[in-house]
């Protein structure tokens, strides 16, 4: 699974063929999903749905399964043009997000690249210098460094599990075999090239729709 699939596999996003994009961003904790979701939201002018902020309640309380599913379903329905979802939560949501997505973007950078970034982000959260995962969910030294529920431990222990799961999905439903799952790995250049391609695609679509007078994506 190497090489740049942005150029070789055509359009950076598939969509539904009518200018609508439902994008599900998956990958391990710290891989950059939330950052990419916000960037794509700005490029495509689509709602950015962060599953962590829906699931986690103040004090790191988990949302009841039925309430979580109802909230996610409502978030997906807020804009008929589509959405961008960051997060996995397959055990809680099943295929609610991935099955209805037109594009699944798997962020798969090397662990040695993104784990230090996660450590830095976690330290910033500890000192209140970065936004919380969800409102009212404060980090603590004990939870970060002394708990099995630590985000750092979760990242390390789930890296290979996530890779195995997404590798299997990519094998079956990857864009290289006509599916909707796209892997973006490497040290950053592939992701940067892909984001630039998305931006250029959005500009072209905006110009086309503007000439037709039917609105569409606002850039």
Secondary structure by P-SEA (a helix, b strand, c coil): cccccccccccccccccccccbbbbbbcccccaaaaaaaaaaacccccccccccccccccccccaaaaaaaaaaaaacccccccccccccccccccccccccbbbbbbccccccaaaaaaaaaaaaacccccccccccccccccccccccaaaaaaacaaaaaaaaaaaaacccccccccbbbbbcccaaaaaaaaaaaaaaaaaaaaaaaaccccccc
